[in-house]
Each structure stands twice: as C-alpha cells, then as structure tokens.
Amino acid sequence: MARTPRAPWSKANPRKRAGKASTRLTPAEKAAAKARARRAGRRYPNLVDNMRVAATKAAKTKTSGRKRAAKSKTGKGASKTASRRTSAVRKTAKSGRKSAR
C-alpha cells in the first residue's frame, strides 16, 4: 500500500539538508503569494502559497539541456543546424531528379 505524503510543514527543508542557502522571494513574488492567500480567504500567505510562487519562479528559469547547448554555440547553433538540414534535403532532391530521368 502506498504511503500518504506528509504535509510540507512537517518535512525538513531539502535545501537546508543539502547545505544550500534558501532563496528569498522578490517583492513581486511576495505580492503574488499575498494575492493568492486573499483569494483563498486568508489574511496572510502561508507556506503553501509561498511554495507555489517559488515553484512557478523555478519553472520559468529552468530550460532543457538542448536549449542551453544551442544558446551556448554563440547564439547561432539552432539556425546553423536548420540551414544544414535544408541544404542536405535539397541535395538529395537534386540527385533524385537526375536518377529519375
């Protein structure tokens, strides 16, 4: 049988366990957490509101490895490979036309 997940306020902070410093919410993120709490009928944001805002912040900053690798190639990595692909397609199309004659 599956274990029920523990509440976030009863778990240890994973960043503290890893020896990393906690990141602070920006004033805009604090305002978003407070607005979320107000919509739920609470006067002040709780841990869950803060965690939700922090999770959206983390999701915005994360990029996949492929995107990062393409950006690191002087910003032209993706367009260069696309032009190579199209030229290769053109070459195969030309060679196909010659053999069809």
Residue pairs with C-beta under 8 A, 6 or more apart in sequence:
8 47
8 48
8 51
9 47
13 22
15 21
15 22
15 23
16 22
23 54
25 33
25 50
25 53
25 54
25 57
29 53
29 54
29 57
30 45
30 53
32 53
33 45
33 49
33 50
33 52
33 53
34 44
34 45
34 49
36 45
36 49
36 52
36 53
37 43
37 44
37 45
37 46
37 49
40 49
42 49
69 77
70 77
70 78
71 77
73 80
